[in-house]
Amino acid sequence: MARENTKTPLILDIKGNSLDDGPGIRSVVFFKGCPLSCVWCHNPESKQPGPEISFDKNECVDCGTCMDVCPENALDRKNVFFIDRTRCTLCGECAANCPSGALSMVGHTMTVDEIVRTVEKDRPFFKNSGGGVTLSGGEPTLYMDFLSDLLKQLKAENIHTLLETCGLFEFASFEKKVLPYIDTIYYDIKFLDPDTHRKFCGVKNDRILENFIRLHGLCPDTGVELLARTPLIPDITATEKNLTAIADFLNHQGIAHARLLAYNPLWHEKNKKIGTSDKFKNNKEMREWICTEKLETLHSIFRERKINTG
């Protein structure tokens, strides 16, 4: 099980005007760091809790400024990822002096007050659309105390709160510090089989499933909405065997609503920016959207068990 990190998290970004991360128009706060290591991660820059440097080749103007200021001589056009990350000390000089923004630091510290002040600018959108703030990542529950303080302030401001989580957390701490201050939980269930989960996500899922069952039992009495979600990854999670197992599990829990998340192949480009090799770069299925016919078949697995995925 992942140990809770009590330090202040790094924030990847705060994205406003989101229509895809909960009801209404939302501001999404992305935390850096995750206890899982999913091979398809749509936000690979969120996996590691520490800072990183991103290089976007398409934005580079080849001025050479970054190479002139780098004290470790870690930048070289001959390098496939441009940055030699075995030499880079993350001093940030290259990013600070890059005129085009091709180089940038990934992850920055923000206090709870700073986050609240930032999202409060979107309050008119929340009010008019039934939106609010979504906490995503990465995995926000790695920083349970920080997360709790943030949720308390958002609730004090009467802002709807939604947590997107992988479910790998210490339940007693979550129940005490998070559950009283959250309105909605989007809970990822990627696999039922523990060994398959470990193969593709780095850890087994016994605690994830156990936490979901316990939350499902508590949420009706707390008024918290709990929604199970499964990302559709070609030939990995998006198989009839895996989705049938998940649908049967949810059906057994008496769950009538779930969400199947559409696959987005654009994550491959993000790996290049942070210097991560892409093991699926030559996999045709992993580089394309799932066709409509296939999606209909996958959704029908849930509908056959009276689970609405709309």
HELIX and SHEET records of a PDB file:
HELIX    1   1 PRO A   44  SER A   46  5                                   3    
HELIX    2   2 LYS A   57  GLU A   59  5                                   3    
HELIX    3   3 THR A   65  VAL A   69  1                                   5    
HELIX    4   4 GLU A   93  ASN A   97  1                                   5    
HELIX    5   5 VAL A  112  GLU A  120  1                                   9    
HELIX    6   6 ARG A  123  SER A  129  1                                   7    
HELIX    7   7 PRO A  140  TYR A  143  5                                   4    
HELIX    8   8 MET A  144  ALA A  156  1                                  13    
HELIX    9   9 PHE A  171  LYS A  177  1                                   7    
HELIX   10  10 LEU A  179  TYR A  181  5                                   3    
HELIX   11  11 PRO A  194  CYS A  201  1                                   8    
HELIX   12  12 ASP A  206  THR A  222  1                                  17    
HELIX   13  13 GLU A  240  HIS A  252  1                                  13    
HELIX   14  14 TRP A  267  LYS A  273  1                                   7    
HELIX   15  15 GLU A  285  ARG A  287  5                                   3    
HELIX   16  16 THR A  292  ARG A  303  1                                  12    
SHEET    1   A 8 HIS A 108  THR A 109  0                                        
SHEET    2   A 8 LEU A  10  SER A  18 -1                                        
SHEET    3   A 8 ARG A  26  PHE A  31 -1                                        
SHEET    4   A 8 GLY A 132  SER A 136  1                                        
SHEET    5   A 8 HIS A 160  THR A 165  1                                        
SHEET    6   A 8 THR A 184  ASP A 188  1                                        
SHEET    7   A 8 GLU A 225  PRO A 231  1                                        
SHEET    8   A 8 ALA A 258  LEU A 261  1                                        
SHEET    1   B 2 GLU A  52  PHE A  55  0                                        
SHEET    2   B 2 LEU A 103  VAL A 106 -1                                        
END                                                                             
